[in-house]
Amino acid sequence: MQHSFLSPLVQASVIGLSLLLSACGSNSKTSEQFAKESLSLDQTQSTIVDSYRALATDTSAYVTLQNEEFQSPRRIERSVFGRVSPSPLPAASVEEIALNAANKLFPQYEVKFLKAERGSVFTYVTLEQFHQGVPVYNARLVLRLNGNGDWETASSTMIEPALLPTGLIRGSLDAQIQTLLPEATMILDAKDVIMPKRASEGMQFHFAKQVSAMIQVTNAENESLPPFEVVLWIDHATGRALAAWNPSEALMDESMRGLKIVGRVVPDRPEDKPAPLTFSSLTAILEDGSKLLSDTQGAFDRALLEGSKSFTLSLEHPTLVVKDAKRSTGSWSVDHEQFSQADSLNMDLGPTSLEERNIFYWLVEARRYLREQLKYDGMQTRILAIANYGENFDNAFFMPLTKSLAFGQGSRVLKNTSLSRDIVMHEYGHAVTYQIYGAVGGYEFSAMNEAFSDYLAASITNEPLIADGAMMPSFGRDYLRTVENTMVYPADFKGTRFHEDGQMFSGALWDLRKKIGAQLADEMVHEARLAQAKSIKEFLLELLKIDEAKRDDGDPFTPSPNSRAIWNSFRAHGLDKVTSWKEAKEDLTIPWKRPKPNTLGCF
């Protein structure tokens, strides 16, 4: 790799040439990027999930953990029979044995021997993954070999080769290195690697340059600090930084952090005083049209903004865009002077409305809950959310064909629905249900659909009241519905408003949540939806099936540990009249399928 802008310094044994860079200013622009979550090496790691399956290439071995995004085994265990030598293997035979084992376990993978370390009994051999002759960052296979030369466990961070890029093209990165490392005094190493990086749409794999350097910075008094090592990974295709590592990260001053975006949102009820919060997953559109997302702390990497004279903050995300029908564009143009010296930007000072910000913030929180708590990542279609929809519109709704959410500003019954976190997340719940089920008709499922949305909103907030504080005084109470109720079928069944009748079903789910715990109940309710149970009868049976699979001993003749809690929760609302091990005495579904006229209701 040629660095035309660099001056030779000394001959270095690692790469043959160390290179001197000129420092650029006394404030540390370089070090800012090494404290950012967006460039953290955490973003290069696969999610690990439990697994138990026989390995296709060795039926005596079982995969017990899986690298989900890498689509490869994380841990493989193998039973070894017979007497095992208590002494480690001779060093001369270790490499050959390990490579033979690796080729049998992972025949499609390109691996090379890296090292072998001997313990008191076992030998631990590390092999490194390559792709088209290029090392894959941190992709290793560790084999534990016993004294007989048999492997007993294999731990892997390798990546399924089919996921890795083809046609590797090197870019000219001289200018990018100088821009991204302006305070480097010496380049220690520079080599090509395949780099995984988590993006909003999932894990991606880049052909990158890994640059190691020594950095010299100054403190606030313009005094030179001791030099330190940094490593930066730069994408060959785009020239952008993918990840960074700084061993001195814990010593960074807070002022070196990224540019945070804050703005006021309504914490709960529409009349609550708006509180300033940071905005994660917010989009910054640079001059060249490229887009950046703020990290989970609501911050943008300054190093990636510095190249633009201005950028546009937009209330959008790869799966969400928010607009206000009345007053603004949902975006804010920010010039260099505004962001270059600021620790944060306050969106309240821009043209975005409180209604827009509130919708965006709570929808991002709902999506985060789905991904982190329920491990559900199915919401990949972009949704348009519209604040202040219509003229004094007294409702909010989801439109499945256009994938849009509409929030009216309220009138006689409701206050502005954009300002109620419950209503915002309730409507998003309808989008989730549609994503799972598609179009399902019928009064019973309509009631279930409303219950699903109420339960989702209540689960995220951990509060049972729906639209709390969103009702006008004329309604007679502060909330619209509640999942914590004593409604019982058939005494409380109306057959005219599925929103209200759905409270019996949401009440059963909420009771179950209180009995067995929030995390387990939320997981089971979500999984029963993934099974697409379309009636209350089916849903109850799915919960029992899931509970047995998750917790039981596998014996179909013993009840699952939470079966009593499930039955009692549904029985409390009169929803337990379904087939168990004998014919049902009553067909619960019939009256739900014969609704009376006038089945419309408020969101």
PANU-446261 format. One record per atom (N, C-alpha, C): x, z, y. Coordinates in steps of 0.1 Angstrom, whole numbers, plus 5000, padded with zeros to 4 digits. Atoms other than C-alpha are relative to their C-alpha. Layout:
residues N
XZY/...
This chain:
residues 603
500850004988/500050005000/500950005012/499250014988/501449905034/499450075011/500449934988/501150125065/500749955012/499350064989/502149905094/500250095012/499949924988/501450175120/500850134997/499349875004/503550445102/501549975001/498550015000/507250515107/500650074988/499349935012/509550585077/500650135004/499449874997/510650935075/501150034990/499149965010/512351025042/499649934987/500350055013/512550895007/499350114992/500749895007/510051094986/499949954985/500050045014/510151104948/498749974995/501350025005/506451094944/499549865002/500450144998/505650764960/501149915005/498850084996/509050644971/500150005015/499950004986/508250675008/499050105006/500949914992/506850955030/499949945014/500250074988/505450845063/499650095011/500249914989/505350995097/498849955009/501150044992/502150995117/500150075014/500049944987/501851065154/498850095002/501149914998/499751365164/499249955012/500950064990/496751285186/499250125007/500749904993/495851575209/500250144995/499749865005/495951945207/498850064993/501249955008/492352005194/500049934987/499950055014/492051955157/498849924996/501150095005/489851655150/500149984985/499850025015/491351615115/499350124992/500449895008/490551965103/498550025000/501549984999/486851955114/499449954987/500750065012/485951725084/500350084987/499849935013/487451955058/499250134998/500949895002/484952225064/498549964998/501450055001/481852005060/499549994986/500650005013/479552035031/499849854996/500250145004/478951655033/501349944994/498750055006/482651605023/500550104990/499649915010/482851894999/500149944987/499850055014/484151834964/498850044992/501249965007/480952004953/499149884998/500950115001/479251674960/500549894990/499550105010/481351494934/499850054986/500249945013/480251714905/498649974994/501350025006/477551634880/499250134997/500849895004/474651864873/500250014985/499849975015/475052034839/498750054995/501249965006/472052064817/500250034985/500049965014/471452224783/499749884991/500350115010/471451984753/500250054986/499749975014/471352004716/499649884992/500250135008/471751674697/501349974993/498850045008/474051534671/500749895007/499250104993/476851324684/499949874992/500250135008/476350954674/501349964993/498750045006/480050904667/500550104990/499549905010/480451224646/498850094997/501249935003/477351364629/500250154997/499749865002/479151694622/500150085013/499949934986/479351764660/498749995007/501249994992/476651864684/500350015015/499949994986/476351814721/499150125005/500849884996/475352154736/499850005015/500250024986/475752064773/500249865004/499950144996/475351734791/500349995015/499850044986/476651594824/498949905004/501250084998/473351464837/500349875008/499850124992/474451224865/501149914994/498950075007/477551124845/499649934987/500550065012/475451044815/501050014988/499049985010/478051194792/500050154995/500049865005/478451504770/501050095009/499249904993/479751814788/500850094990/499349925010/480552024758/499549964986/500350035014/480651934721/500650104991/499549905009/480952184693/500049944986/499950065013/481952114658/500450124990/499749905010/481952334627/501149954991/498850035008/485252344608/500050094988/500049925012/485252464572/501350004994/498749985007/488152584551/500950095007/499049914994/491152794558/500849925011/499350064988/492752724592/501350075002/498749954997/496452774599/499950095012/500049914988/496953064623/501049965011/498950044991/499852884640/499549875008/500350124992/499452624668/500749884994/499450135005/500252254660/501449985005/498750044995/503852124663/499849915012/500250084988/504251974697/500149854998/499850145002/505351634684/498849934995/501150075005/502051564667/498750015009/501249974992/499651684694/499449885007/500550114993/499351374715/499349904991/500650095009/498651144686/498750054995/501249945005/496051374671/498950005010/501149994990/494251424704/499549865004/500550144997/494151044712/499249954989/500850055011/492850964678/498650075000/501349934999/490051234682/499249955011/500750044988/489251114717/499449864997/500450145003/488950744705/498850004991/501149995009/486550854678/498750055007/501149934992/484451074701/499449915011/500450084989/484350834730/500749864999/499350135003/485250484717/499949905012/500150104989/484150304749/500850055012/499349954989/486250524772/501549975000/498550024999/489750454785/500650135004/499449874998/491750774782/501550004998/498549985001/495450874786/500350144999/499649875002/497251174775/500650065013/499549944988/497951414804/500950124997/499149885003/499251744790/499450074988/500449915011/499051994761/500650145003/499649864998/499152374765/499750084988/500149935012/499652604736/499650155003/500449865000/497852934732/500550084988/499549925011/498353214707/499649944986/500650065012/496253024681/499849855001/500550144998/494952704695/501049925010/499350094990/496452404714/498949935008/501050064991/494552274744/500649875006/499550134996/495051904751/499149945010/500850064989/493951744783/500349855001/499950154999/493351364785/499249965013/500650054988/492451174817/499349874998/500850125001/489850904821/500549905010/499750114992/490750564835/498949905000/501050115000/488650264845/500749885006/499350114995/490249924847/501450035005/498649964996/493650094849/500150105011/500049904988/492550324878/499550134995/500549875004/492250694873/498650045006/501349954995/488750844876/500250155005/499749864994/488851154899/499450114991/500449885007/488651474880/499349984987/500750035013/487451304848/500950034989/499149965010/489051484820/499350044987/500549955013/488551564783/501050104995/499149895005/489951894770/499650034986/500249985014/490251924732/500750134996/499449885005/490852254715/500349974985/499650045014/492852184683/500550134993/499549885007/493452444656/501249964993/498750025006/496552484635/500049894989/500150115010/495252224609/500049865007/500250134993/494951954636/498649955002/501450034998/491151964637/499650045014/500649954987/489351974670/498850084998/501249915002/486752244673/499049995012/500850024989/485452204708/500649895009/499650104990/485551924734/499250035013/500649984987/484851984771/500449885009/499850134993/484451674793/499350005013/500650034987/483851584829/500149845002/499850144999/484251214821/498649935003/501250084996/481750944832/499849894991/500450115008/479850694812/500649875006/499350114993/481950374818/499049905006/500950104995/478850154823/499550045014/500449964987/478150354855/501149975011/498950014990/481550284871/500049855006/500050134994/482149994895/500849904994/499250115005/483449654885/500549925011/499550084990/485449404904/500650085011/499449914990/487649664922/500849925010/499350074989/488649524956/500650105010/499349914990/491149704978/499849955014/500250034986/490449725015/501350045007/498949974991/492949745044/499650135007/500549874995/492650115053/501050065010/499149944991/495550155077/499450075012/500749944988/493350205108/499250124997/500949895004/490950425089/500850134998/499149895002/493750655078/500550065013/499649954987/495050685113/498950075008/501249944993/491550755127/499650134993/500549895007/490651005100/501050124999/498949905001/494051185099/500949995013/499250024988/495151175136/501150105002/499049904998/497151495133/500950024988/499149995011/498951425101/501449975004/498650024997/502751455103/500749934989/499350065011/503551325069/498949964989/500850045011/501751125042/500850034987/499349965012/502651285009/499849914988/500450095011/500851044985/498849925004/501250084998/498350764985/499849914987/500250085012/496850614954/498549974998/501450045002/493650444942/499450084989/500849935010/490950634923/498649955000/501550015000/487350604912/499450135004/500549884995/485450864931/498550014999/501549975000/481951004923/499750075013/500549934988/479951114953/498550005000/501449985000/476451254955/499449955013/500750044989/474151074979/498550034999/501549965000/470451124988/499349934989/500650085011/469550854962/500650034987/499449975013/471751004935/501549995000/498650015001/475251004923/500549855000/499450144999/477350694933/501550014997/498650005004/480750584922/500849895008/499350094990/483250434947/501549984995/498650035001/486650264945/500650055013/499549934988/488650474969/501550025000/498649964998/492050564983/500150155002/499849854998/493150924978/501350025007/498949984991/495451025006/500350145002/499549864998/497451345007/500950015012/499350004988/498951455039/500350145005/499749874993/500551745059/499449995014/500750004987/498651835090/500550115009/499549914990/499852005122/498950015011/501049984990/497252155145/500450125009/499849894991/497052395174/498850095001/501149914998/494952695182/499449995014/500750024987/492752755213/501050025012/499049984989/495852865233/501149894999/499150115001/497552535224/501350034993/498949975008/499952705201/500049944987/499950075013/501152525170/499750094989/500249935012/499852655138/500849954988/499250065011/501752625105/499349884994/500650125006/501252285089/499450044986/500749985013/498952265059/499749874993/500350125008/498052025031/498549965001/501450055001/494951815031/500049884991/500250125009/493551545007/498749945005/501250084995/491151275019/499849884991/500350125009/489351014998/499249915009/500550104991/488450695017/499549884992/500650115007/486050425004/500749875003/499450134997/487750085000/499049915006/501050094995/484549905007/499650025014/500549974986/483450085039/501050065009/499149934992/486450265051/499650145005/500549874996/484450585054/500650114990/499549895008/485550925042/498950044990/500949965011/483951025009/500150154998/499849865003/485451375004/501350045006/498849954994/488051605017/500250144994/499649875006/489951915004/501150065009/499149934992/491752175024/500250144993/499849875007/493252475005/499950125010/500049894990/493252675038/498650015006/501450014994/489452625043/499550135005/500549874996/488752995045/500550055013/499449964988/490953025075/499549925012/500550084989/489052765096/499250085009/500849944990/487552875128/498649945000/501450055000/483752845131/499849885010/500150114990/484252615161/500449874995/499650135006/485752355138/498949944992/501150055008/482352315120/499449875006/500550124995/480252005124/499050015011/500950004989/477751905150/498650034994/501349965005/474552095142/498849955008/501350044993/471051975150/499050114998/501049905000/468552235159/498849955007/501350034993/464952225170/499050104996/501149905003/461852435172/499049954990/501150035009/459252435144/499150124999/500949895001/456252645137/500250074986/499649945012/457152905111/498950014990/501149995009/453652935096/498749955006/501350034994/450452945115/500149925013/499950084988/449752695143/500350085013/499849924987/449652975170/501350075000/498849935000/452953115159/501049945010/499050054990/455753095185/501049924993/499050095007/457952795175/501450075000/498749945002/461352915162/501149894998/499050105002/464652725164/500650014986/499550015013/465852605130/500949884999/499150115001/468552365118/499349894991/500750105006/467452025105/500949934990/499350075010/468851905072/499449874997/500550135004/468451555059/499549915011/500350084988/468151415094/500949885001/499250124999/469351065101/500649975013/499350054988/471950955127/500349864997/499850145001/471950585132/501149965010/498950034992/475350465145/499949865006/500150134992/476050165168/500149884990/499950115009/476949945138/498949994990/501250005009/473650025121/500150084988/499949915011/475050255095/499450135003/500749884999/473350575088/500750124993/499549885006/474450935082/498950104999/501049905002/472451225069/500750145003/499549874998/472851585081/500050074987/499949935013/473951825054/499050114999/501049895002/472052125041/500050115011/499949914988/473252325071/499649945013/500550074988/471852075095/501149945008/498950044993/475251945105/500549864996/499450135003/476851595109/501550025001/498549994999/480551545104/500449935012/499650064987/482051485138/500949884998/499050115002/484851265124/499349874998/500750125003/482251015113/499149955012/500750034988/480451025147/500949955011/499150034989/483550985168/500249865003/499850144997/483850615164/498949935008/501250064993/480450555181/499950065014/500249964986/479850565219/498750085001/501349945001/476350675210/499449994986/500750025013/474050725181/498650055003/501449964999/470350775175/499650094990/500649915010/468851075159/498649964997/501350055004/465850985139/499450094990/500749925009/463251195121/499749914988/500250085012/463750995089/501150044990/499249965012/465351025055/499849884991/500350125009/465650765027/498750014994/501349995006/462350895014/498950055010/500949954991/460650995046/500349955014/499950034985/459950885082/498850065006/501149934993/457851075107/499849935014/500450054987/456050925138/498950085006/501149944993/453751065164/499249895006/500950114995/450750845171/499750005015/500449994986/450350975206/501149995010/499149984989/453651025224/501449954998/498650025000/457050945210/500349914988/499550095010/459150725187/500650074988/499449935011/460450995164/501549995000/498550014999/464050925176/500550045014/499449954988/466451035203/501449945001/498750064998/469450835217/500950115006/499049904995/472551055222/501349935003/498750074996/475650935241/501250094996/498849935004/479251035234/500250135008/499849884992/479351285263/499250114996/500949895005/476451475249/500550074988/499749945013/477851535215/501550034998/498649985002/481651525219/500550145002/499549864997/482051875233/499050114995/501149915003/478752035221/500250064986/500049945014/478552275191/498749964993/501350035006/474952175185/499249915010/500950074991/472251945199/498650064997/501449955001/468752075206/499049895001/501050115000/466051835196/498850025010/501049984991/463652005219/500249935013/499750074988/465451835248/499849854999/500250145002/464851495234/498549975000/501350044999/461651295232/499150034987/500849975012/460551415197/499050115003/501149904998/457351615196/500150124990/500149895009/456851955181/499349974987/500750045011/454351805158/500849924990/499150085008/456851545145/501150094993/499049925006/459551805140/499550094989/500649915010/457252045122/499749934987/500350085012/456151775097/501349974993/498850045006/459651655091/500750124993/499449895005/461052005086/499450054987/500749945012/458452125061/499949904988/500050095011/458351805041/501450004994/498749995006/462151825037/500150134991/500049885008/461652185025/499349984987/500750035012/459052075000/500749924990/499250085008/461251804987/501250074994/498949925005/464152044984/499550094988/500649915010/461852284964/499949924987/500250085012/460952004940/501449974992/498850045006/464551904934/500850124995/499249885004/466252244933/499350104991/500749905008/463652464918/499349944987/500750065011/461652224896/500949894993/499150115006/464551974889/499349874999/500850135000/462151694898/500549915011/499450094990/463651394916/499249875000/500850135001/460751144912/499549955013/500550054987/459951124949/501049925007/499050094994/462150824958/499449905009/500750104991/459550604975/499950065014/500149954986/459650635013/498650025004/501349964995/456650805028/500050005015/500250004985/455350755064/499150125003/500949894995/453951075080/499749985014/500450034987/451951035111/499450135006/500549884993/451351325135/498949955010/501150034990/448251335159/499349874997/500750125005/446451075138/498650005006/501350014996/443250945153/499750075013/500449934988/441251085182/499250134996/500649875004/440451455177/499650004986/500350015014/440551395140/500150134993/500149865006/439551705121/500350004985/499650005014/441351645088/501549954999/498750055004/444551545071/499949944986/500250075013/445051315041/501249924996/499050095006/447351115019/499449874996/500450145003/446950735016/500949944990/499150045010/448350624983/500549865000/499750145000/448350254988/501149975010/499050014989/450450275020/501150104999/499049895001/452350585009/500250075013/500049934987/451450765041/499250125000/500749874997/450351105053/499550005014/500650004987/448051135082/499650145004/500449864996/447651465102/499349995013/500850004988/444851485127/500350125010/499749894990/445151695159/499050105001/501049905001/442051885151/499049995011/501150004990/438851945171/499150124998/501049895000/435952165161/500350104988/499849925011/437052295127/501550044998/498549985002/440852265125/500750005013/499050014990/443652325149/500949884996/499150125003/446452055150/500650024986/499549985014/447152005113/501549974998/498550025001/450751885120/500750145001/499449884997/451452245130/499850114989/500249915011/450352405098/500949964988/499150035011/453052425072/499349984987/500850015013/450452475044/499449874999/500750135001/448552165053/501149894998/498950105002/451851955056/500449994985/499650005013/452952065022/498949974990/501250045008/449452035007/499949854998/500150145001/449351675016/501149934993/498950065007/452751605003/499850034985/500349985014/451551764970/499149894994/500850115004/449051484968/500949884997/499150115003/451851234970/500850024987/499349965013/453651414942/499149974988/500950025011/450551404920/499849864998/500250155001/450051034927/501249944993/498850065006/453650964918/500050034985/500049965014/453151144884/498949934993/501250045007/449651044875/499649855003/500750124995/448850724895/498650035004/501449994996/445250664903/499150054989/500949945010/442950894884/498750045007/501349974993/439250914893/499350124993/500849905006/436551164885/500050135008/500249884993/435251484900/501050114995/499249905005/437151714877/501449995004/498650024996/440551564883/500250015015/500049984986/439751554920/500250145004/499949864998/439251924919/501450054996/498649965004/442551964899/501049955010/499050054990/444351744924/500150095012/500049914989/443351974952/500750134996/499449885004/444352274932/501549984998/498650035001/447752114924/500750025014/499449994986/448352074962/500050145006/500049864995/447252424970/501050084993/499049925007/449352574943/501449965004/498650044996/452452374954/500350065013/499849944987/452052484990/500250164999/500049865002/451452844979/501350054993/498849975008/454452844955/501249995009/498950014991/456852724982/500050115010/500149904990/455652975008/499950144994/500249875007/454953244982/498950085006/501149944993/451753315001/498749924995/501150065006/448253244986/499049935009/501050064991/446253155017/500549865004/499850144997/445952785024/499549975014/500450024986/445852665061/499850135007/500149884993/446353015072/500249995015/499950014986/445753035109/499749875006/500250144996/444852665111/498549985004/501450024998/441052715115/499650045014/500649964987/439152725148/499150124998/500849885001/437253045155/498649984994/501350035005/433952875147/499949994985/500050015014/434952845111/499650134993/500449875005/434553215106/501050084993/498849935006/437853295089/501349935004/498750064996/441553225095/500549904991/499450105010/442253025064/498849924994/500950095005/440552745046/499750034985/500249975014/441052825009/501150104996/499049925005/443053064988/500249994985/499850015015/444653044953/499950144994/500249865005/444253424950/498550035002/501449994998/440553444943/499450054987/500849955011/437853574919/498949914996/501150105003/435753254916/500049984985/500250015015/434353214881/499049884997/500950105005/432852914863/499150064990/500750104991/429952844862/499350075012/500849934989/428553114886/500449945014/499650044986/430652984916/500249855001/499950155000/430552614906/499049935009/500950074991/429152394933/499649864995/500250145004/429552044920/499949915011/500250094988/429451904955/501349995008/498850014992/432851984970/501250044991/498949985010/435851944947/501150095006/499049924994/438152114972/499750154997/500349865002/436252444969/499950034985/500149975015/435552414931/501450004994/498650005005/439252344926/500750145001/499449874999/439952704936/499950084987/500049935013/438852824902/501249974992/498850055008/441652614886/501350065007/498849944993/444252714913/500150154998/500049855002/443153074909/500650044986/499549985013/443953054872/501549994999/498650024999/447352914879/500850115007/499449894992/448153174905/500050134992/500049885008/447053454882/501150004990/498950025010/449453314856/501350035006/498749984993/452253314881/500350155002/499849854998/451653684889/500350074986/499849945013/451653764852/501449984994/498750035007/454753584839/501249975009/498950024990/456753534871/500049865006/500150134992/457053264897/500849894994/499150115005/459953064883/499549944987/500450055012/458653034848/498649935001/501350064998/455052964859/500149875007/499950124993/456052704884/500649894991/499550105009/458152524858/499049954990/500950045010/455452524832/498849925006/501050084994/452752404856/500549865004/499550134997/454952124868/500249924987/499850085012/455852024832/498749964994/501350045005/452152024822/499549885008/500450124992/451651784851/500849884995/499250115005/454451564838/499449954987/500750045012/452551554805/498749935003/501250074995/449651414826/498750044994/501349955004/446951644815/499049985011/500950054990/443951504832/498750085001/501249925000/441351774825/500550154999/499749865001/441352154827/500350044985/499849985015/440952164789/501449964995/498750055004/444051954784/501150085006/499049944992/445952134810/500350144993/499849875006/445452474793/500749984987/499350035013/446552324759/501449975003/498650044997/449652174775/500850135004/499349884997/450552514790/500450084987/499749935012/450352674756/501149934992/499050085007/452352394740/501450025006/498849994993/455052414767/500650144998/499549865002/455252794764/500650024987/499449985013/455852774727/501349934999/498750085001/458552504731/501150075008/498949944992/460352694758/500450144995/499649865003/460253044744/499850054986/500449945013/458953074709/501049974989/499150015011/460653084675/499849874992/500250125007/459352744665/499050004989/501049995011/456852874640/498649985006/501350034994/453452714648/498950114996/501049905004/451653014631/500150135008/499949894991/452853264656/499749965014/500350044987/451553274691/501350005009/498850004990/453953194720/499950135008/500049874993/455053494740/499150025012/500949994988/452953414770/498649954998/501450065003/449853284752/498950095005/501049904996/447953604760/499849995015/500150014986/448753574797/499349875005/500650134996/447753204798/498550014997/501450005004/444453264780/499350105010/500649904991/443653574802/499849945014/500050064987/444453384834/498849905001/501150104999/442053104826/498650074997/501249935003/439453344811/499450075012/500449934988/439353534844/499149925009/500750094992/437953224860/499049924992/501050075008/435653114832/500549874995/499550135004/437952834822/500750004987/499449995013/438852934787/499249944989/500950055011/436052764768/500549864995/499450125005/438252504751/500350024986/499749995014/439152424715/501350084998/498749935004/441652674701/500349964986/499850045014/441752674663/498749974993/501450035005/438052614659/499349925011/500750084990/435452404676/499550095011/500449924988/434552504711/498550025000/501449974999/431252664718/499449935012/500550064988/430952484751/500949895004/499250114994/432152154765/500250025015/499849974986/433652264798/500049885009/499850114991/434251914810/498849935005/501250084997/430651784811/499550035014/500549984987/429451954843/501049955011/499050054990/432651854861/499949845001/500150145000/431951494852/498749955005/501350044994/428451504866/499850075013/500149944987/428951604902/498749975007/501250034992/426051634926/500549915012/499650094989/425951394956/500850085011/499249944989/428151464987/501250084995/498849935006/431551534971/501250005010/498950004991/433551505003/500450145005/499649874995/435551795018/501149985009/498950004991/438251895042/501350014993/498750025007/441751785030/500050084987/
